[in-house]
């Protein structure tokens, strides 16, 4: 949560972040990244979802692009803060043939985002890949007609770009906020 707040503040500016908080029912203490250190996992997940909802309300249709960019910018700090095992795995991915890097890179991301084993899974659905988030904290107590997991989508996009040096067509097919049982992202590889 702290990295999200830091990346968000840097991305939209401290004044705009304060404006988002002022225009919502969120506590003003949320201006300080350290505020979130005292939260347990459940409180952090709820705060993460509420803050994303406030950003969607503040920016309207423009929120998608901003949250995608924040997600993309989170990739580097996520890997910088990774335990040594994750860093070792990441070093093994990039020497692989380009076509073989996608799934291990997504599995690395799943391991970094999921709090427990099985929270997020990566599946082959030939020729595509599926990134399935069963927990999706950004959707906690959220309801929307359309998918809302733009930060995760940005992270997936940047993860795949890091692994392959290529842009990918990715779409969120199911979202818990839109009534789905999980959040499912399809990485379209076939024609």
HELIX and SHEET records of a PDB file:
HELIX    1   1 UNK A    2  UNK A   12  1                                  11    
HELIX    2   2 UNK A   14  UNK A   22  1                                   9    
HELIX    3   3 UNK A   28  UNK A   31  5                                   4    
HELIX    4   4 UNK A   33  UNK A   38  5                                   6    
HELIX    5   5 UNK A   41  UNK A   59  1                                  19    
HELIX    6   6 UNK A   60  UNK A   62  5                                   3    
HELIX    7   7 UNK A   63  UNK A   80  1                                  18    
HELIX    8   8 UNK A   84  UNK A   93  1                                  10    
HELIX    9   9 UNK A   98  UNK A  100  5                                   3    
HELIX   10  10 UNK A  101  UNK A  113  1                                  13    
HELIX   11  11 UNK A  137  UNK A  139  5                                   3    
HELIX   12  12 UNK A  150  UNK A  164  1                                  15    
HELIX   13  13 UNK A  176  UNK A  178  5                                   3    
SHEET    1   A 4 UNK A 120  UNK A 125  0                                        
SHEET    2   A 4 UNK A 128  UNK A 133 -1                                        
SHEET    3   A 4 UNK A 183  UNK A 188 -1                                        
SHEET    4   A 4 UNK A 169  UNK A 174 -1                                        
END                                                                             
